[in-house]
Amino acid sequence: MTIRVIGAGFGRTGTASLKAALEALGFDKCYHMTEVFAHPADAKIWRGAALGQPVNWDALFVGYQATVDWPSCTFYRVLMVQYPEAKVILTVRDPEKWYASALQTIYQVRFTFPTTVMRHIIPMLRAVLGMQDVVFWQGTFHGRFADKAYAIEVFNRHNDAVKQFVPPERLLVYEVSQGWEPLCKFLNVPVPADQPFPHVNDAAEFQQRITQRLHLLQRVLGAVLFVIAGLITVGWRMRARTRQAKIGS
């Protein structure tokens, strides 16, 4: 098994829908940012790749036939060399809508409480968020994603670079709103009969899912702080009693 499809589009361009579509077409499994959360040890590998360290791509992608979304889209050129038979799909979207979606979802989650607090407590979260910082928040957007004009400029520049670098016969510039036809034609596979194209992970769905997770994190954080406060209180009382005992003696 080897990588047959390389997704070069940024996150929030329909990459979750493309992942579901590719897997439905037999290109499974498909590596997506969600895989890093499921396998947080991968975060160290991606971070190392961004810092120029060698990567055993075949080992990383054992069991996968496709890649989409961050962090892999950042390395589409390297992956094209590693997998010369793989086709490249550039998912695109109206830049204004892309920015609004990314700002309201992945950026908002990354830089809001309790995520910023929990990353210092939960090693898995620290590893994954640290990788994201190195690969795209800093590595791609140079810490300026909140600057809308700059972020959109980076987005457009990336898409133009992909179009210029990838040979036309190897590239599909694709909007998930186009559905099955162009995707199946490009991949030389039949259009699934009686199966609607998957449209998943829109902003509303993302917000609902993340809200649930943030509430869970808040409960965990509350429990952790409660335990810490309890330990501090116990320690303070024991220390006070020890002092009183010394004074009494």
PyMOL commands that set and color helices and strands:
alter all, ss='L'
color gray80, all
select helices_A, chain A and resi 15-24+33-38+41-50+57-60+72-82+95-110+115-118+123-137+148-165+168-170+176-178+180-187+203-248
alter helices_A, ss='H'
color red, helices_A
select strands_A, chain A and resi 5-7+30-31+66-67+87-91+171-174
alter strands_A, ss='S'
color yellow, strands_A
deselect
rebuild
show_as cartoon
